Amino acid sequence: METETAAGGFAIHPMDQFIVRPLFSDGPVQWYTVTNVTLWLALAVLCVAALMIFGTRRRALVPSRSQSMAEMAYGVVHNMVEEVTGPEGVKYFPYVMTLFMFILFANLLGLIPASFTTTSHVAVTVTLALMVFVGVTILGFVRKGPGFLKMFWVEAAPLPVRPVLAIIELISYFVRPVSHSIRLAGNLMAGHAVIKVFAGFATMAILSPVAIGAVTVIYGLETLVAVVQAYVFTILTCVYLRDAVADNHH
């Protein structure tokens, strides 16, 4: 967490926790190398499977804790998809639910001491965002054909202004994966970096009580952020999905 310096002090390196490292070697990271990212992504998948499969297999009338959590997550996401996208979007609920649960567990697992926060890496969040972007775009053209392009033509605006608005709408559309992914990665990276900084100060006798209290508060806040960011990523996915399945955009 902190390393001794030549002057006898210490240096805090809050960004070291985001370094990708091989699990079984000390060599360079290649595309096929099993890394700490691979491990914690796999753990997130296993946690989702454990909760949704094993937690609900009995389907008791009086639900267990795991069944209650699974049913609550199911209900929240299903209502979100139905309210935002309408009846036509409900058929895509399984994908949205999978996306929400994966991001949620990836975020929460990153709060375990000595773990790795996979969703703090833009490479992971960009991949998730591009899957949504490409999928929604293809779905829009499959369902509406060239009519999907009408979403860029604001018919409610005066005719001379429409070409300018069309360019703005087009730019905004292609920026979606950037904002979609950076919002998630940036929030998690910033929060974890702050936690490590205060954890470093906790080793100093003078600042220890204050630092420990700050870490506790920030840790609780980061737990909330982990849930909120999974929700935000998912609801934005629903908003983008609505463009592909809704009858009218403007």
N, C-alpha and C positions, 0 to 999 in steps of 0.2 A: 504494500500500500504506500509506503514511503521509503525512500532510499537515502542513505547517509551521503552527504556531500563532502567535498574536500575540506570545506571550512568547518565541518563539525555539525552542521545543521541538518535539515532534511528537506527533501523536495517531494512534492505530491504530483503524481502523474495520473490525473483523472481519465485520460484518454487511453491508457494502456489496456483497460478492460474491454476495449472494442477491437483489439488486434486479433486477426484471424490466425490461428496456430494449428499446425498438423497434430493429430492425436497420437500417431504411432511412429513419427520420425521427426528429425530436426531439419529436414531439407526444405526447399522452396515449396510453396503451395501451387499445385497444378490443378487443372479442372477436375481431375479424378481423385485428388487427395481428400482423405477423410479428415475433416477439421472439427474444431469446437462448434462451428456453425452447423455442420452436418449432425453432430450429436444432439444439439438442443432443438433443431428443427424436428428430428426424429422423435425426441421426447415430447414435443408439443403434439405431434400426431398421435402418439400413444396415449397421451392424457385425454385427448378428445375422444378417441376410441373407447378408452376405459369408462369415461363418464357416460357417453351416449349408448354404448352397447351393454356393458356389464352393469351400469348403474340403473338401467331401465328394463332389464330382461325379465324381472318378476312382475312388474307393473302392479304393485300392491295397491289396494284401495286406500290404505294409510301409507303414503309414500315414505321411503327412507330419505335421508339427506341428499344422497346422490341423485335419487329419482326426482326429488323436489327441485334440485338445481338444474337438472336436464330439462324438466318440464317448464321451468320458469324461463330458461334460455330459449326454448322452442317457442313458447308463447310470445315472448317479447319480439323475437325476430320475425315470426309469422305475422304478427300484427303490424310490424313496421313495413314489411313487404306489401301487405294488403293495402295499408293506408296510403303509402307513397306511390306505388306503381299501379294500384287498382287490381281488379280481378284477373286481368290478363297477365299480370306479373307474378301471380302466385305460383304458376307452374315452374318458375325459376327459383322458388324458395330453397330447395335443397342446396343449390350452389351458394346462395347468399348465407345460409345457415352454416355451411362448412367454412366459408370465409371468415365469418364472425367468430366461430369457436376456435379456429386455428390462430387467428390474431390475438384473441383474448388469452389463450393459454401461452402463446409465445411471449406476450407481454408480462404475464404473471410469473412465468418461470424465470424471466430475467431479473426478478426481484429476489431470488434466492441467492444468498451470499456465495461467491465464487462461481456463479453461473455465467452464462453468456446470453445477452439480450439480442436475439437474432433480428428482431424488428427495429433495432437501432441502426441497422445497416441499410443504406439506400438500395443496395443491390437486391435485397430481399423485398423491400416495400415497392420498388419500381417494378419488379416482376409481378407482384400481386396487382398493382395498379394497371400494368399493361394488359394483363389477362382480362381485367374488367373492361378496359378501353377497347381492345380488339374485339372481345366478345360482344359488347354492346353495339359496336359499329357494324359488325357482320350481321348480327341479329336485326338491326334496323334496316339494312338493305334487303335482307331475306324477307322480312315481313312487309316492307313498304316499297321496295325497289327504289327507283330514282326519287320517289316522293319523300324519302327520308331526308333529302336535302332541303325540304321546305322548312325544317327547323332553323335553318340559317337565314331565312327570308322573313323578316318581321313585317307581316302584312298590316299590323295595326299602326305602323309608323307612316309618315308622309312618304310618297314615292321617291322624291329626290334624296331622302335620307337612307332609304333602304339599302343601297349598295354599300354605304359606309358601315351600317350596322351589320350587314352580312359579313364583311371582312372581320369586324370585331368579334362576331359570334364564332366565326371559323377559327380565329386565333384562340379564343377562349376554349373552344372545344379541344384543340390539340394541346393546350396547356394542362388539361385535366389530369393526365397521368403524373405530371410534375408536381402539381399542388396536392394531388391525392396521396402521393408517396412521401414527399418531403414533410408534410404535416405530421405523419405518423413517426417517421424516423427521427425528425428533429426534436419532437417533444420528448421522446424516450431517451435519446442521447443526452439532451440537456439535463434532464432530471437525474439520470444516473451519474453524470459527471459531478453535479452539485453534491449528491450523496457522498461520493468518494472524497471530495474536497473536505467536507465537514468530518467525515470519518478519519481523515488524516489529522485534523486538528484535535480529535478526541484523544490522541496519544500524548498530547501536551498537558501537563498537570494543571496549568493555569486555565486553559481553555476547555479542559475535558468536560466539566458539567454542562457548560453551554453548548458545546459541540454535540454531546450525546443527545441532549434535548432537541437540538436542531435536526439531527439525523432521524430521530424518532418521528418528528413532525413531518419532515420531508418524505420519509418512507411511507407514512400514511397517505400523504398527498400523491405520491407516485403510484400507490395501489389504486387510488381513485382514477388517476390519469390513465393507467393501464386499461381499466374498464371503459372509460369515456372514449379513449382513442379507438378502441375496437368498435365501439358503437358508432362513432363519427365516420370511420372508414366504411362501415357497413351501410349507414344511412345515405352516404354520398353515392355508394354503389347503387342503391335503390333509386336515387334521384336520376342517375345516369341511365339506369335501366328503363325508367319511365319514358325517356326520350325515344327509346326503341319500340316500346309497346303501346304508348298512348296514341289516341287517334288525332289529337290536336296538341300543338306545342305553343301556339300563340293565339 
